[in-house]
Amino acid sequence: MYKTYSMELAGRTLTVDIDRVGKQANGCAFMHYGETTVLSTATASEKPRDGIDFFPCSVEYEEKFYAVGKIPGGFNKREGKASENAVLTARVIDRPMRPLFPKDYRNDVTLHNLVMSVDPECRPELVAMIGTSIATTISDIPFAGPCAMTQVGMKDGEFIINPSQKDWDEGELKLTVASTAQKVIMIEAGAREIPEDKMLEAIYKAHEVNQTIIEFINKIAAEVGKKKHDYISCAVPEEMFTAMKEIVSPEEMEKAVFTDEKQVREENIRQVTAKLEEAFADKEDWLAVLGEAVYQYQKKTVRKMILKDHKRPDGRAIDQIRPLAAEVDIIPRVHGSAMFTRGQTQICNVTTLAPLSEVQKVDGLDENITSKRYIHHYNFPSYSVGETKVSRGPGRREIGHGALAERALLPVLPSTEEFPYAIRTVSETFESNGSTSMASTCASCMSLMAAGVPLKKMVAGISCGLVTGDTDDDYIVLTDIQGLEDFFGDMDFKVTGTTEGITAIQMDIKIHGLTRPIVEEAIRRTREARLFIMDTCMKPAIAEPRKEVGKYAPKIVQIQIDPDKIGDVVGQRGKTINEIIARTGVKIDITDDGAVDICGNDPKGMQDAIDMIRMIVSEFEEGKKYTGKVVSIKEFGAFLEFAPGKEGMVHISKIAKERINHVEDVLTLGDVVDVVCLGKDKMGRISFSIKDCK
């Protein structure tokens, strides 16, 4: 018999079935929230993986189209690679879970979530997050949990706990907070310029809810939880550290790592490693873990100097930002470009503008989102860190960094009515030494403004780090962390925003949570830093968006027509609209509500297309003059084309003031003539006159 546990969560019932399915996994939770169903499992290998110096944990979030009653597209009719939403969800689950596993654990662990049914009122991502914590907590896998997650939306200034998909998509805030029983362990947010104090209130509102979920999980674990299994520790022996310090003194290691030049530091560490390899030549077991031992020696050295002496590796003050530089228009012929440099981190961003027909189609489980008008892509080539590696496309890190910078700028983008363009920005990492995602945000903002995108406000981003001691009160928050401080520190707290408030947050930590004073200080520091970056670096490069798009960017004019007239503009099988495109060289997009976008680089061609469309949708008015082209001649008169698909007739008696016997005596095919509308004849047809126009 299986066991079922339930709790009330944000006005809905959360139910967990244990031992109903997936009994061969180390831990399994069959989750139900409303009519959303997710199967969450946790499995681990029996033995550690040989030859690695990291914890091999993989988090999967698998979306099945049957969950929303769809059959996948494509030839195979089978789900393909993970969607961007699935990758981002897996990353959000990974970030709070990973720090709670033992640091010396090297067994492979897979945390898998299968989305089987989606209720729009209960977001599956949230269910998977909680299910992963339950499955791991009740398993025999060593884990210092549980942790819990809550999402907070906001509408009209009021918080919504675990909002529906609609409220999540349309609200002012998208906040996800994970907590342990004591502290906040992960924050992910997108926001429409939420003030810092309001964001803090939302974070700790979620933290309160998380405590009720943790109590629920602890109750389940007390009844059905398995005893945690023993494992082979891969920690570096203490006697090895003692021997290393005799060969390379702490003073020597400090000298090796404390430099602002990444390449110099890496060369120093290579020399230290070579010295230790020579000394330990006869100790094969020590040589096997030497890389990890040197890493740990560096880490202890850096952390001690920062925490005790307030000394950073590159000599900066605790709240000092590295040297900044910014410039725009560095790439010719593109629609917009900018480069942002902060220390040894350098991003070049390029903006491309296109008609709205080129928005990205989104095929996922959220039926509210079918397309993306703004796309930000982030690339991280190996040369940016002085390494060599074949590029095999973006990985989860690249997708995550791109999504963060995209989320940072979404709140300040103009509407499609204000700026009828699809927009793509691409951040190329030229050099990396800490927080390229925040440099990417700054570069993207300037690139968009250089391209003539009328952003509502400037956005900048910065990251804060953390080094903690033995107590909650013993810590140092670092502004603008470089790579070494990220590797050896405890936190990477990224915040983007305008002068008014926050647009995005992403917090990664390596410890078991942050106290409220640390969170408050990090948010305060990032505000001070981003305002400094905007005032001293970004604004001198480009203070406001350019008034027009560049000469190489397509020009788009939007006009509105009666939706009932769309068929007239399109014509039978697209004949009319294709004729307009062929004659004028423009691109035309029409939406269901009658918005018509005319896109091109030739102003005359664009104006001609506008005139033709307006002619097609307008009604002929008696007494109004028009210009038409002779396209057909009959015995009784001539047919004129005023625009593709819109014609009228001039009777032979209305061609000339004098009597003519044949239409051909006055008109030939292709003649362009001015006419006046005479209104409807006795048969209800619109008639025109050439002779009465002169």
C-alpha positions in Angstrom: 0.0 0.0 0.0 1.2 3.5 -0.8 0.8 6.5 1.5 -0.7 9.8 0.6 0.0 13.2 2.3 -1.7 16.5 1.7 -1.5 20.1 2.7 -3.2 23.3 1.8 -0.9 25.6 -0.1 -2.0 29.0 -1.4 -5.7 28.0 -1.4 -5.1 24.7 -3.3 -4.4 21.2 -2.1 -0.9 19.8 -2.6 -0.9 16.0 -2.5 2.1 13.6 -2.5 1.9 9.9 -3.1 4.8 7.8 -1.8 5.5 4.2 -2.9 2.7 4.4 -5.4 5.0 4.5 -8.4 8.8 4.6 -9.1 9.6 2.2 -6.3 13.1 1.3 -7.7 14.3 4.9 -7.5 16.2 5.9 -4.4 13.3 8.4 -3.7 10.1 9.1 -5.6 7.3 11.6 -5.1 4.1 11.5 -7.2 3.0 15.1 -7.0 -0.5 16.5 -7.5 -1.4 20.2 -7.2 -4.8 21.0 -8.5 -4.9 19.0 -11.7 -1.1 19.4 -12.3 0.7 16.1 -12.0 4.5 15.7 -11.8 6.6 12.6 -11.1 9.8 13.6 -9.2 12.5 11.0 -8.6 16.0 11.0 -7.1 18.6 8.3 -7.9 22.2 7.8 -7.1 25.0 5.4 -8.2 26.3 2.9 -5.8 29.9 4.0 -6.1 31.7 7.3 -6.8 32.7 8.2 -10.3 36.5 7.8 -10.7 38.8 10.6 -11.8 36.6 13.6 -11.0 36.9 16.5 -8.6 33.3 17.7 -8.6 29.8 16.5 -7.6 28.2 14.8 -10.7 24.6 15.9 -10.2 22.2 16.2 -13.1 18.7 17.8 -12.8 16.2 17.1 -15.6 12.8 18.7 -16.2 11.0 16.8 -18.9 7.9 18.3 -20.6 5.4 16.0 -22.3 3.0 17.5 -24.8 0.3 15.1 -23.7 0.2 17.1 -20.5 -1.7 19.8 -22.3 -3.5 17.6 -24.8 -1.1 18.2 -27.7 0.7 16.1 -30.2 4.3 17.3 -30.9 5.0 18.8 -34.3 7.6 17.6 -36.7 8.0 14.4 -38.7 8.6 12.0 -35.8 5.7 13.4 -33.6 7.9 13.0 -30.6 9.3 15.4 -28.0 12.7 16.6 -29.0 15.5 18.3 -27.0 14.6 20.2 -23.9 12.9 23.5 -24.5 14.4 26.7 -23.1 11.8 26.7 -20.4 12.7 23.2 -19.4 16.4 24.1 -19.3 15.8 27.2 -17.2 13.5 25.3 -14.8 16.1 22.6 -14.3 18.7 25.3 -13.5 16.4 26.8 -10.9 15.9 23.4 -9.2 19.6 22.6 -9.3 20.7 25.8 -7.6 19.2 25.3 -4.2 19.6 21.5 -4.2 23.3 21.2 -5.1 24.7 23.0 -2.0 22.8 20.6 0.3 24.7 17.5 -0.8 28.0 16.7 0.9 31.0 18.6 -0.7 33.0 15.3 -0.8 30.3 13.2 -2.5 31.2 11.9 -5.9 28.4 9.5 -6.6 26.4 10.3 -9.7 23.0 11.7 -8.8 20.0 12.4 -11.1 17.0 14.4 -10.1 14.4 13.9 -12.7 11.0 15.5 -13.1 8.3 14.3 -15.6 5.5 16.7 -16.2 2.4 14.6 -16.9 -0.5 17.0 -16.6 -0.7 20.8 -16.5 -3.5 22.7 -14.8 -3.1 26.4 -15.8 -4.0 27.4 -12.2 -1.0 25.4 -10.8 2.3 25.9 -12.5 4.2 22.6 -13.1 7.6 24.2 -12.4 6.6 24.9 -8.8 5.3 21.3 -8.3 8.6 19.9 -9.7 10.7 22.0 -7.4 8.8 20.8 -4.3 8.7 17.2 -5.6 12.5 17.2 -6.1 13.1 18.2 -2.5 10.6 15.6 -1.2 12.0 12.7 -3.4 15.6 13.5 -2.3 14.7 14.1 1.4 13.0 10.7 1.8 15.7 8.8 -0.2 18.8 7.2 1.2 21.0 9.8 -0.7 23.0 12.0 1.7 21.2 15.4 1.7 21.1 18.2 4.2 17.6 19.2 3.3 14.8 19.6 3.0 14.4 22.8 1.1 11.2 24.3 -0.2 10.2 26.7 -3.0 7.5 29.3 -3.3 6.7 31.6 -6.2 5.4 35.2 -5.7 3.5 37.2 -8.3 2.2 40.7 -8.0 -0.9 42.4 -9.4 -1.9 46.0 -8.7 0.8 46.1 -5.9 -0.6 43.1 -4.1 1.4 39.9 -3.8 0.0 36.6 -5.1 1.5 33.4 -3.6 2.0 30.6 -6.2 0.0 32.5 -8.9 -1.7 30.9 -11.8 0.0 30.8 -15.2 -2.0 33.8 -16.4 -1.2 35.9 -13.3 2.4 34.8 -13.6 2.7 35.8 -17.2 0.8 39.1 -16.9 1.9 40.3 -13.4 4.4 42.8 -12.3 6.7 40.3 -10.5 8.0 36.8 -11.2 9.8 35.7 -8.0 10.9 32.2 -7.0 12.5 31.8 -3.6 13.9 28.6 -2.1 14.6 28.2 1.6 15.9 25.8 4.2 14.4 25.7 7.6 16.7 28.6 8.6 17.7 30.7 5.6 17.0 31.7 2.0 19.1 29.6 -0.3 18.0 30.7 -3.8 16.4 33.7 -5.5 15.3 34.1 -9.1 13.2 37.1 -10.2 12.0 39.1 -13.1 10.2 42.4 -12.2 8.9 45.6 -13.7 11.1 48.0 -11.8 10.1 46.8 -8.3 11.6 49.0 -5.5 14.3 47.2 -3.4 12.2 47.3 -0.2 9.2 45.8 -2.0 11.4 43.1 -3.4 12.7 42.3 0.1 9.2 42.1 1.4 8.3 39.6 -1.3 11.4 37.5 -0.7 10.6 37.0 2.9 6.9 36.5 2.3 8.0 33.5 0.2 10.4 32.4 2.9 7.5 32.3 5.4 5.5 30.1 3.1 8.5 27.8 2.6 8.6 27.1 6.3 5.1 25.5 6.2 6.2 23.3 3.2 9.4 22.2 5.1 7.2 21.2 8.0 5.1 19.1 5.6 8.2 17.5 4.1 9.7 16.7 7.5 6.5 15.0 8.5 6.6 12.8 5.4 10.4 12.0 5.9 9.7 11.1 9.6 7.3 8.4 8.5 8.7 7.0 5.2 12.2 8.4 4.9 15.1 6.0 4.4 18.3 5.9 6.4 21.1 7.8 4.5 23.6 5.5 3.0 27.4 5.6 3.7 29.7 6.8 1.0 33.4 7.0 0.1 34.6 10.4 1.0 36.7 12.1 -1.7 38.0 14.8 0.7 41.7 15.7 0.5 43.5 14.1 3.5 44.5 16.7 6.2 48.0 15.3 6.3 48.4 16.2 2.7 47.5 19.8 3.4 50.1 19.8 6.2 52.7 18.5 3.9 51.8 21.0 1.2 52.2 23.9 3.5 55.7 22.8 4.3 56.6 22.8 0.6 54.6 25.9 -0.4 54.2 28.2 2.6 50.9 30.2 3.1 52.9 33.4 2.2 54.0 31.8 -1.1 50.5 30.8 -2.0 49.2 34.3 -1.1 51.8 35.8 -3.4 50.8 33.4 -6.1 47.1 34.1 -6.1 46.9 37.8 -5.2 47.3 39.6 -8.6 44.8 41.4 -10.8 46.1 39.6 -13.9 44.3 36.3 -14.4 47.0 34.9 -16.7 49.8 35.8 -14.2 47.9 34.1 -11.4 47.3 30.9 -13.5 51.0 30.8 -14.4 51.9 31.1 -10.7 49.6 28.3 -9.8 51.1 26.1 -12.5 54.5 26.7 -11.0 53.2 25.8 -7.5 51.5 22.7 -8.8 54.7 21.6 -10.6 56.7 22.1 -7.4 54.2 19.9 -5.4 54.2 17.2 -8.2 57.9 16.9 -7.9 57.8 16.7 -4.1 55.0 14.1 -4.1 56.4 12.0 -7.0 56.5 8.9 -4.9 53.0 9.3 -3.5 50.5 8.1 -6.2 47.5 8.5 -4.0 48.3 12.1 -3.3 49.1 12.9 -6.9 45.6 11.6 -7.8 44.0 14.4 -5.8 46.7 17.0 -6.2 44.5 19.2 -8.5 41.7 19.3 -5.9 44.2 19.9 -3.1 45.8 22.9 -4.9 42.3 24.3 -5.5 41.4 23.9 -1.8 44.7 25.5 -0.8 44.0 28.5 -3.0 40.5 28.7 -1.7 41.5 28.8 1.9 44.2 31.4 1.2 41.8 33.7 -0.7 39.0 33.3 1.9 41.3 34.0 4.8 42.7 37.2 3.3 39.3 38.5 2.3 37.5 37.7 5.6 40.3 38.5 8.1 42.3 41.2 6.3 39.7 42.6 3.9 42.2 42.1 1.1 41.0 41.2 -2.3 43.1 39.3 -4.9 43.4 42.3 -7.2 43.9 44.8 -4.4 40.5 46.5 -4.7 38.4 47.8 -1.8 35.5 45.7 -0.7 32.9 47.9 -2.5 35.1 48.9 -5.4 34.2 48.2 -9.0 36.9 47.2 -11.5 37.9 49.7 -14.3 34.9 50.4 -16.6 34.8 51.2 -20.3 31.9 51.5 -22.8 31.5 52.4 -26.5 28.9 52.1 -29.2 29.0 51.6 -33.0 32.1 49.3 -33.0 30.7 47.0 -35.6 29.8 48.5 -39.1 26.6 47.7 -41.0 24.8 46.0 -38.1 21.7 47.7 -36.8 23.3 48.5 -33.4 26.3 47.5 -31.4 28.0 48.3 -28.1 30.9 47.0 -26.1 31.1 47.0 -22.3 34.3 46.2 -20.4 34.6 45.7 -16.6 38.1 44.6 -15.6 39.0 41.5 -17.6 35.3 40.9 -18.5 34.3 42.2 -21.9 31.1 41.8 -23.9 30.2 42.9 -27.4 26.5 43.1 -28.1 24.9 43.3 -31.5 21.3 44.3 -32.1 19.2 43.2 -35.1 15.8 44.6 -36.0 13.2 42.8 -38.1 9.5 42.8 -38.9 7.2 41.3 -36.3 6.6 38.3 -38.6 10.1 37.2 -37.5 9.3 36.8 -33.8 10.3 33.5 -32.3 7.6 30.9 -32.3 7.3 29.1 -28.9 5.9 25.6 -28.7 5.6 24.6 -25.1 3.2 23.8 -22.3 2.3 27.4 -21.5 -0.5 28.2 -23.9 -0.4 31.9 -23.0 3.0 32.3 -24.6 3.2 31.4 -28.3 5.9 33.8 -29.4 8.8 35.9 -28.2 9.3 39.3 -29.7 12.6 40.1 -27.9 15.3 37.5 -28.0 18.7 37.7 -26.2 21.3 35.2 -27.0 24.6 34.8 -25.1 27.7 33.1 -26.4 30.7 32.0 -24.3 33.6 30.8 -26.6 36.6 29.0 -25.0 39.0 31.7 -26.2 37.4 34.2 -23.8 39.1 32.3 -20.9 42.2 31.4 -22.8 41.2 27.8 -23.4 40.7 25.7 -26.5 37.5 23.7 -27.0 35.3 22.9 -30.0 32.1 24.9 -30.0 29.0 22.6 -29.9 26.4 25.2 -29.5 24.9 26.8 -26.4 24.8 24.7 -23.2 22.6 25.2 -20.1 24.9 28.0 -18.8 24.7 30.0 -22.0 20.9 29.6 -22.2 20.6 30.7 -18.5 22.8 33.7 -18.9 21.0 34.8 -22.1 17.6 34.4 -20.4 18.8 36.5 -17.4 19.9 39.4 -19.6 16.7 39.1 -21.6 14.6 39.2 -18.5 16.5 42.3 -17.3 15.6 44.4 -20.3 12.0 43.2 -21.0 10.4 45.8 -18.6 11.9 48.8 -20.5 11.2 47.7 -24.0 8.6 49.7 -26.0 5.3 48.1 -27.0 4.8 46.8 -30.5 2.5 49.8 -31.1 5.3 52.2 -30.2 8.0 50.2 -32.0 6.7 47.5 -34.4 9.9 45.4 -34.6 11.1 42.0 -33.6 14.3 42.5 -31.7 17.3 40.1 -31.3 20.4 41.0 -29.4 23.5 38.7 -29.3 26.2 39.0 -26.6 29.6 37.8 -27.7 32.0 37.2 -24.8 35.4 38.5 -25.8 36.9 38.1 -22.4 35.7 36.6 -19.1 36.8 37.0 -15.6 33.6 37.2 -13.6 29.9 38.0 -14.1 29.6 38.1 -17.9 25.8 38.0 -17.6 25.8 41.4 -15.9 28.2 42.9 -18.5 25.9 41.4 -21.1 23.0 43.3 -19.6 24.9 46.6 -19.8 26.2 46.0 -23.3 22.7 44.9 -24.5 21.1 48.1 -23.1 23.6 50.3 -24.9 23.4 48.3 -28.1 19.6 48.6 -28.2 19.8 52.4 -27.7 22.4 52.7 -30.4 20.0 50.8 -32.7 17.3 53.3 -32.1 15.1 51.2 -29.9 13.2 53.6 -27.7 13.9 52.0 -24.3 11.9 53.6 -21.5 14.9 53.7 -19.1 18.6 52.6 -19.0 19.3 49.2 -17.3 22.5 48.1 -15.7 23.6 45.0 -13.7 26.2 44.0 -11.2 27.0 41.0 -9.1 28.0 40.8 -5.4 29.9 38.0 -3.8 30.3 36.7 -0.2 32.8 35.1 2.1 31.5 33.7 5.3 33.2 32.7 8.6 32.2 30.4 11.4 29.2 32.4 12.6 26.3 34.1 10.9 27.7 37.5 11.8 31.1 36.8 10.4 31.0 37.6 6.7 32.1 40.0 4.0 30.0 41.1 1.0 32.1 41.9 -2.1 30.9 44.3 -4.9 31.7 43.2 -8.4 33.3 39.8 -8.0 35.9 38.5 -10.4 36.3 34.9 -11.3 38.5 33.9 -8.4 36.1 35.4 -5.9 33.3 33.6 -7.5 35.1 30.2 -7.5 36.3 30.4 -3.9 33.4 32.5 -2.5 30.0 31.5 -1.2 27.6 33.6 -3.4 27.0 35.1 -6.8 24.2 37.6 -6.3 23.3 39.2 -9.6 20.8 42.2 -9.7 19.8 44.3 -12.7 17.6 47.4 -12.7 16.9 51.0 -13.5 17.2 54.0 -11.3 13.7 53.2 -10.1 13.9 49.6 -9.2 14.8 46.0 -9.9 14.2 44.2 -13.2 15.9 40.8 -12.5 17.7 38.8 -9.8 19.6 35.6 -9.9 21.2 34.3 -6.7 23.5 31.3 -6.6 25.2 30.2 -3.4 27.4 27.3 -2.2 26.4 27.3 1.4 23.2 26.4 3.3 21.5 29.7 2.9 21.8 33.5 3.6 20.7 35.5 6.6 18.4 38.5 6.0 21.2 41.1 6.7 23.3 39.5 3.9 20.4 39.7 1.5 19.6 43.3 2.4 23.3 44.3 2.1 23.7 42.6 -1.3 20.6 44.3 -2.7 21.7 47.7 -1.3 25.2 47.3 -2.8 24.0 46.2 -6.2 21.8 49.3 -6.4 24.7 51.6 -5.5 26.9 49.9 -8.1 24.5 49.9 -11.0 23.8 53.6 -10.5 27.5 54.2 -10.5 28.0 52.1 -13.7 25.2 54.0 -15.5 26.4 57.5 -14.5 30.2 57.0 -15.0 30.3 54.6 -17.9 27.1 53.9 -19.9 25.7 57.4 -20.1 28.9 59.0 -21.4 28.9 56.4 -24.2 25.2 56.9 -25.1 22.9 58.8 -22.8 19.6 58.1 -24.6 18.1 56.0 -27.4 18.7 57.4 -30.9 15.7 59.0 -32.4 15.7 56.8 -35.5 16.9 53.3 -36.5 20.2 53.1 -38.4 20.5 53.3 -42.1 21.0 49.6 -42.5 18.0 48.7 -40.3 14.7 48.1 -42.0 12.2 50.9 -41.7 8.8 49.9 -40.5 5.6 52.0 -40.7 2.4 50.7 -39.1 -1.1 51.7 -40.3 -4.4 50.5 -39.1 -7.2 49.2 -41.3 -10.7 47.8 -40.7 -10.2 44.1 -39.8 -13.1 43.4 -42.2 -11.0 44.7 -45.0 -8.0 42.4 -44.4 -9.4 39.9 -47.1 -9.4 42.7 -49.7 -5.8 43.5 -49.0 -4.7 39.9 -49.1 -6.8 38.9 -52.1 -7.6 35.5 -53.3 -4.8 33.1 -52.4 -2.6 36.1 -51.6 -2.7 37.5 -55.1 -3.3 41.2 -54.1 -0.8 41.5 -51.3 1.9 39.6 -53.3 1.3 42.1 -56.2 1.9 45.0 -53.8 5.1 43.4 -52.5 6.3 42.7 -56.1 5.7 46.3 -57.2 7.1 48.1 -54.2 9.8 45.8 -52.8 8.5 46.0 -49.3 7.5 43.3 -46.8 4.0 43.4 -45.4 2.6 41.8 -42.2 -1.1 42.0 -41.2 -2.4 41.0 -37.8 -5.9 39.9 -37.0 -6.8 43.2 -35.5 -6.0 45.1 -38.7 -2.5 46.4 -37.8 -0.5 46.5 -41.1 3.3 46.7 -40.9 5.1 47.9 -44.0 8.8 47.1 -43.9 11.5 48.2 -46.3 14.6 50.4 -46.9 13.2 52.5 -49.8 11.0 55.3 -48.5 9.3 55.7 -51.9 8.4 52.0 -52.2 7.1 52.1 -48.6 4.9 55.1 -49.3 3.6 53.5 -52.5 2.6 50.4 -50.6 0.9 52.5 -48.0 -1.0 54.4 -50.7 -2.1 51.1 -52.4 -3.3 49.6 -49.2 -5.2 52.7 -48.2 -6.8 52.8 -51.7 -7.9 49.1 -51.4 -9.6 49.6 -48.0 -11.2 52.9 -48.7 -14.6 53.5 -50.3 -14.9 55.5 -53.5 -16.4 58.9 -52.7 -18.5 60.9 -55.2 -16.6 64.0 -56.4 -13.2 62.8 -55.2 -10.3 62.6 -57.7 -8.3 59.4 -58.2 -5.4 58.3 -60.4 -5.6 55.0 -62.2 -3.9 52.9 -64.8 -5.6 51.6 -67.9 -5.6 47.8 -67.7 -8.4 46.8 -70.1 -10.1 48.4 -73.0 -13.6 47.4 -74.2 -16.0 48.8 -76.8 -18.0 50.5 -74.1 -15.2 51.9 -72.1 -11.9 51.4 -70.2 -11.1 49.6 -66.9 -8.7 51.4 -64.6 -6.7 49.9 -61.8 -6.3 52.2 -58.8 -4.4 49.6 -56.7 -3.8 45.8 -57.0 -7.2 44.2 -56.8 -9.2 47.5 -57.0 -10.6 48.5 -60.3 -13.2 50.9 -61.8 -14.7 51.7 -65.2 -14.8 54.8 -67.3 -17.7 54.7 -69.9 -16.7 55.8 -73.4 -19.0 58.8 -73.1 -17.0 60.0 -70.1 -13.5 59.8 -71.6 -13.4 63.0 -73.6 -15.5 66.1 -73.9 -15.9 65.6 -77.6 -17.6 62.4 -79.0 -15.3 59.5 -79.8 -16.0 56.4 -81.7 -13.4 54.1 -80.2 -11.8 54.1 -76.8 -8.5 53.4 -78.5 -8.6 56.8 -80.2 -7.8 58.4 -76.8 -6.5 55.6 -74.4 -4.0 52.8 -74.7 -3.1 50.1 -72.2 -0.8 51.3 -69.5 -1.9 55.0 -69.6 -2.1 56.6 -66.2 -5.0 59.0 -66.0 -6.8 61.2 -63.4 -10.5 60.6 -62.9 -13.3 61.8 -60.7 -15.8 59.5 -59.0 -19.3 60.1 -60.3 -20.9 57.9 -57.7 -23.2 54.9 -58.4 -24.9 54.5 -61.8 -28.5 53.2 -62.3 -27.3 49.6 -61.8 -25.5 50.4 -58.5 -22.0 50.4 -60.0 -19.4 53.0 -59.2 -18.5 55.0 -62.3 -15.7 57.4 -63.1 -15.1 60.2 -65.5 -12.0 61.5 -67.2 -13.5 64.5 -69.0 -15.1 65.9 -65.8 -11.8 65.7 -64.0 -10.1 68.2 -66.2 
